[in-house]
Amino acid sequence: MLTPRLDRVFIYHCGDKYSDDNLDRFISKIDTTPGLGPKGNCWLWEDWLENGYGKFRLNISPGNNLRMSATHVSLETSSGKLITEGLLVRHKCDFPQCVRYDHLLEGTQQDNINDKIDRGRQATNETHGMSKINIDIAARARYLYDSCDYTQMQIENELHIDQTVVSDILKNKLWYDKSYISGNSKLGRNGTTKLTWELVGEIRRLYSIGKYTMQQLGNMFAIDVSHICAIIKNKKWYDQNYILPESQNGRNKYSNACNIL
Ligand SMILES: [Zn+2]
């Protein structure tokens, strides 16, 4: 697949609003790797995020800058037209971190609310008596889910997050994290491989040598990572002679808790 030439997309200075330096800096913060976003064709903002939405620091003069939403910059510098004051930029792709110009359109706050209602996830970035969700809470939800000690429903209760939001976080649709491999990804929550004691022993042995992460082992054997985790923690296929990896002196700070790194 061809890499999009961002320097041929984001070209308009909009008068003197965007200097060459600002355009270059804007482009340098965008990841166009194929596979990002719900349909795999989003361009990801790789810098400052607020509530999952990209922010850009527009340098006006030395020491003087303006905070802008990255989606505004994307639309303005790709079309040459300034966004009408008071209007928002909406995502056709339903992916807050995306700054791909043709996934964006100008709209009102009401359009935005209608979008959210349409998609049945109005609670997404709102409070509604729920936790205000930020990237830390999203990471915590994933961490709990991958620990194999929590069901999705327990996470909703523990973190006071709406069910649809937890589901979107675990599918990596909200608060997208490139390094996160969704528990609901292609292998599904239930492993497809039939486990045997022999296989369990092999999984434990491979993990103990420290060369593979749980996720890699999951992929290798086509077993869901939550099962790998339970095996490694000796919660399933209990073996009284098995020595837990956490007593073998830290591989990394996450290993005890089955975070998939
Ligand atoms: Zn997109």
Residues whose N, C-alpha, C, O or C-beta is under 5 A from the ligand:
A	BS01	ZN	G37 C42 W43 C93 F95 C98 R100 H103
